[in-house]
Amino acid sequence: MQLPEGYTLIPNTDKYAYYPVTNLVLNLEAEKVLSPNRWGSRVRTRVVASDGKPFYFYHDTIESPEPPTLTREQVLQDARIIPDYSRYAVTALGVIYCIGPRRRGRGRGRIYIVNTHDHQGWDTANLVGDDDKCRKVRVDRVVSKVWDKIDT
């Protein structure tokens, strides 16, 4: 199987190539173009990984780099674990990391930064406590609690 000029081999596959000009996926083994479908605003094509499991290849992810992998030790150099929320750590600047990653799903096994949102003028995050209940917490209060700062 020769990779045609201008095509890019899809990661985790042996026989599928993506052509960005036409936005199509080619099966190199059968020399056939696979039909894409839309999922919301994204275009995806069903392909088979090298291990034989089918998955959807999203066309907009081919140019995006893999997110950097963080280790628990790297995060805890600059962050401290939040009491009552042992899965999470917070830095002095208010960045909350999940250091006890999910067991299933897209981000399984990956340490990541928790998304925050504005609620009544304050940055808040949804955290799962040690009692397995999801709670909305204010980022400034978590920082002051962990880093012993005065709450203003």
Steps between C-alpha positions, in 0.01 A plus 500: 500500500653823378387825659386730217651847474322760714331241723564468872487167681236506773652441846444156661412343163694307237288532189313832511620833360348847515509747210451856634423655160178302450446419871463128423643180647646230275523131584848419364444125503176502300582827319155638572383832638303476825187708539521759779207613712432807709480500877377845596742741337776239465571254220594144594568169328483154652834317471659195660803533728810283475371281784173432310269727697286744301501867593396833353775716354411868531646688203586816695728312742766405243680837526459545875789374712450251779452671836808478720498219751536610859611287791376530855850598614521784245167643613576472872822701460289816462164391642354369824226242550161645593359371832173305459575476125803268488468449122587867442792735556511880472786740426548838667372663180170309514558229239324180609637165377329164519777269620270198541394457137200316364504124454283506187427735212703715264733643764555181699827484685590860413567776751330818383408858592144534628273735306377804690203722427351825623220473758363821651824682421733237649710231331360163604580138424301180538695258717417150621566466872632204694136409569441468119269802488548770238521851645544846352792672676640849467859502381605795719373326815682179413824692442466686831419177685794307356762774476402680828418830333263759644154487339418845359 
